[in-house]
């Protein structure tokens, strides 16, 4: 089973890119983020024509998350992250697909920091940590996939000082990611490539794609049983180089179930 996560950065604008990648890579499950489309604007017909059933939580102009499944119907289990009933941003969706619980998440960016956006980022991550702990303790096979908006370690970002004050690299945010892993989750791509430089995001600004000035923001975390089934994975870098592409590339893993 191939499971991928892809911050599409506007699903309707990037629909040709998405369709081409789906046809080429043929992932079984896809977690999408940053749809930038309302619930009614989601291109469900085009997705179905490509062979995928979908569940999604849209938000006009911002955020938005979805789960696609090839040849299977996702069973929706959750459309928001628990812990704050007043938070209506479309950043989390959860569904069961072929016996695996899949979460697609789009964590807050948090910039500028310090400030209310950074405080929201940290509070949201605390809620994710609490919910993830409950999921892990069930013993179910779970994948937490998405754009975490966290650069876990210095090696996950190109050599630069320009991000020094950025929310993505702050010690408190990184500590939250470590706290999540400490529950027992496996950072799948880092487990597969412990010593390699891995980037999933290249900003549009300052020629960062051509000079490979990237960051690793997109992660797939696996529960204990699924970590044992992890066989391979990668980042489809070539997708980032296409015309009118998202600033993220799809990251994927394969599980032998």
N, C-alpha and C positions, 0 to 999 in steps of 0.2 A: 504494500500500500504506500503510495506516494502522497505526502501531505505537504502543502506549500503555504507560505504566507507572503502577501504582496500588498504593500501600501500603493494603491492605484492612483492616488492624488487626482481624483475626479473621474468617476467611472464612465460617465457619458462622453467626456472629452477624450479619454484614453481607450474607449471601447474597441477600436481597431487593434490597438496594441494588445489588449487583453485577449481578444479573440484569436489573434495570431499566436500568442504564447500558449493558450489553452490547446490549440490544435497541434502545436509543435511538441509541447512538454507532456500533455495528457495526464496531468495530476489527478489523483482520485478525489482529493479533498483540497479546497482552496479557502484560506481565510483572507478576506479583503478588508482593507482599512481606508479611511479617508475617502469615502464614496462621494462626498460633497453633493448629495442628491437627497431629496425628500423621499418618503416611503413610496409615493406614487411615481416618482421619476426614475426609480430603479429599472434598468433594462431587462426585466424578467424574461421577455419573449426571446431576445437575442441570446441570453444565457441558456434558456431551454433549447433553443435551436442548436447550440453548441454541445448539447448532451448533458447539461447540468441542471439539477434541481437546486433551489436556493432558499435560504431564509436570510432576512436582512433587517437592520434597524437603521432607517434613514434619518437625515437631518438636513434641512435645506441649507446649502452653501458651505456647510462645515461638517467635520467628523463623519460618522456613518461607518458601519461595519456589516460584514456579510459572511456567510459560510456557504460554499458551493460543494455539491457532491455529484460525482459522475456516476450515472446509472443507479442512483440511490436517492431516497427522499430524506433529507435531514429532519429529525424530530426536534423541534424547538423546545428548549427547556428554560431559557432565561434571556431576557432582552435588556437587562441592566445589571450593574454591579451593586450588590447589596451594601447597606451601611449608610445611605443618605437618600431618603425619599424625595428630597428637594433637588437632586441632581438629575436633570433630564437630558444631559448631553449623550449623544448616541456613540458610546465608546466601548460597549461590551455586548457580546451576544454569545450564546452557548447552545449547542445542539448535539444530539446523539446521532452518530453515523456509523452503521455497521458495528455496533457494540463498543464504540469509542466515544467518550465525551470530548467534544471539540469546543474550544473557546477561541473566538477572534476578538482581539482587544487593540484599542488605540489609546495609549496612555497620553495624558496631557504633556505638552511640550514644556511649559513652565516658565518661559521667558516673557518679559525680563525678570531677572531675579536680583535681589530679593523683591518681594511684592506679592500681591494677591494671587497671581497666576502660579507662582512657585509654591505658595502655600497650598493651593488647590492640587497641584501636582503631587506633593508629598502626602496630602490627605487621601487622594485617590489611590496612590500606591499602597498606603496602609490598608485601605479597604480591600484592594486586590490581595495583599498578603493574608489577610484574615480569611477571605473566601477561598483562596488557594489552599490554605491549611485544612479547611473543612473538606475540600475536594480530595486532597491527598489522603486524609484519614479514612475516607470511604473505602480505599483500596481499589477503586475503579480505574480502568485505563483512561487517562486524561492527557490531552495535549493543550497547553496554553500557548497559543501562537499569536504573534502580532508585532506591531510597532510599539515597543516599550518606551521609546524616547529616552533611552538610557544607553550611554556608552559605558559598558561594565568596567573596563580597565583601560589604562593608557595605551596599551597595544591595539585597542579597538578604534583608534582614531589616528589619522595621519599626523606626522610631526609638525606641530604648530603651536603658537601661543594665542591664536585668534579666538579660540574657544575657551580661554581661561575662565571667563566669568559666565559662561553659558550654563544654563540649567541642566543640560544633558550630561555634564561631567562633574557636577558638584558632589562633594563627599557624602552628603546626606542622602542624595538620590542613589548614588552607587551603593551605599550601605543598605538601602532598602532592597535592591536587587540581590545582594548577597544574603540578606535575611530570607528572601524568597527561596533561593537555592538551598539554604541551610535546612529547609523543611524536608529536603530529599529530592527535589526536582533536578533533572539533568538538563543542562544547557546543551542541546543536541549538537549544534554545529561546532561548538568549542570542544565537546567531547570527541567528535570525529577528527577535528583538526587542532590539536592542543597547541601547536607551535607555529601555525600559519597566520599570516595577516589576512583578516576577513573584513570586507566592507559590504554593506547593503544599501548605503545611502551616499549620494554625491550631490551636494547643493548645486543649484543652477548658477550661482554667483561665482565670480572670480575664476572661471575656467577650471572648476574643480573636477569635473568628469574627465576631460582630456588629460589632466595631470594626475589622475587617480588619487585625489585628495578626499578620501572617503571616511565614513564612520560606520560602525556596526550598531544599528539601532533595532533591527528586526530579529526576533529570537523565537525559537520553538522549545518550550520546556516540556519535559516528559515525566510522567509518573513512573514509579519504580519498575513495573512490569513492562511498560513500553520501552523504557531505557534498555532493557535486556534484548528487545526486539530490533533495536536500531542497527541498520546495516550500512547505510551510506547517506550522503546528502551533499548539498552544494548551494551555490548562488548563481543564478542565471544572469551573469553580468551583461551579456550581450543585449538583453532587453532594455537596459538603461541607455544603451547607445543608439536606440532607434529614434526616428524622427518623432517629435512631440511626445517623448516618453515621460513617464513618471520620474521623479528624482530618486526613487527607490528601485531596487531590483528584486525579483522574487527569490526567496530563500526556501529550500525544500529539503525533506528527508524521506528516506524509504525505510519502512518497517517490514520485517519478515514475521507475519502473524500466522 
